[in-house]
């Protein structure tokens, strides 16, 4: 399972479907099959140029793109809205799709809009993109708030009440701290790397990794080469080994139960050398095993931890029931180059 891909944006803008992505794209059904990818978090990226009144509309358009995929491929794709849905999708041989929003400005400072998106199946949201919004500071500017505002804390609380996971990739350090103080459930860093290995505003410090682990959450390694290595300090392209270095660091600091993959595919120009698209994911598996990670750790990082985050722990071989429900349901049957990186 992968925690972040911008494929919905690419499909919407280039007008293609999941059965046949154009040359140069990173994810479609065939590539998922080749890479043994069972589940993907599909992100609705909202560029700040959509502000002030087009951000929510952008999310609705991208959600419509997912609706089209579900209509076209009911036997190959399942929208996973409830705990248990991901395991059911895998058992049915379908690609499990989890919906996300990248950029908290997408809700246009309106908790009703947040609730609307949750009803549509959105299960996680980054509090910011690189830009600061009306209630939270992002990592890419000198934000005016000093972290989260009082309303920003309301957003975090509302997200958790709606069953959404709070995603702290892209936030400013003070926003991270305030989110960790406010959230009661696990935090997600959907697509970030280690700042100890690569000093970059988008990467996580060891203390932040420990805080994510303490929350019960998951920190997911981004595949974007400039987050893996500093091109000003090293000639040549980032490689699979560089990616594995960041996975190793995450595991050593946060623990094997709190690390995942967040490729950022279809939102980055390319992955590291040797990991060109999702079809190359078995090389990550082989690389982890070759470095001495045991099967349990490798399985957890490759998707087990994200499965626990979104599906809940497996009990007696069965997916968990949702409180108030008769049982888990497959909700498929129920009601700029650098932009996403």
Secondary structure by P-SEA (a helix, b strand, c coil): cccccaaaaaaaaaccccccccccccccaaaaaaacccccccccccccccccccaaaaaaaaaaaaaaaaaacccccccccccaaaaaaaaaccbbbbbbbcccccccccaaaaaaaaaacccccccccccccccccccccccccccccaaaaaaaaaaaaabbbbbcccccaaaaaaaaaccccbbbccbbbbcccccccccccaaaaaaaaaacbbbbbbcccccccccccccccccaaaaaaaaaaaaaacccccbbbbcccccccccccccccccaaaaaaaaaaaacccaaaaaaaacaaaaaacccccccccccccccccccccccccccccccc
